[in-house]
């Protein structure tokens, strides 16, 4: 999707970066406008009477990254937060659910932006309970982008890479997966020894990202063959965003993430 293409361009400025469909965006990225963020940063500094550190989840625009101190992923969010000096208030954007999960697992002062992934936001706790009744042996994997009631019900809360490690290390298990539905294809490919049940349910398409679904093999072929739908980032924006991305890359991942509820 678009923020991924921008990130690739920022980290590889000499490369040509194309997208199959330029309309493939992200509800999180569109939920945090750079101008609104700049205003809120100024408001928060004045309110708190001190400097703040702004951490952005990678699912945001290049303009937002350029306003932030450091970027994080779902897999390293805890380490990135802990890399900020103690006593420095943190503004976490744009995902309020991922930010709330980080709050639960650290003792830092964190202020949250009000945006969410439209896929993870729609997961139903009632449906999840029904699926658990149908698969009582099922192990619930939830992405930290899920709302708190889903995270609290999960056996493990992990980013996509963390989920993949768990399923690869397991054998003949049943996993109920509360994240974007296309991840199950990867799980089945890389860890076919297990059974995977999507939440909220196999008959519901609302666990598929509509933006990702815009990308097709035909569009990919057309884009690469004709070198169209190229993504570029203005040099000044890219330079500032690159600093935040490189700071993330300098953070070492040393902290293990406990299962949900621990």
Secondary structure, 3 states (H helix, E strand, C coil): CHHHHHHHHHHCCCCCCECCCCCCCCHHHHCCCHHHHHHHHHHHHHHHCCCEEEEEECCCCHHHHHCCCEEECCCCHHHHHHCCCCCCEEEEECEHHHHHHHHHHCCCCEEECCECCHHHHCCCHHHHHHHHHHCCCCEEEECCCCCHHHHHHCCEECCHHHHHHHHHCCCCCEEEEECCCCHHHHHHHHCCCCEEEECCCCCCHHHCCCCHHHCCHHHHHHHHHHCCCECCCCHHHHHHHHHHHHHHHHCCCCCCCCCCCC
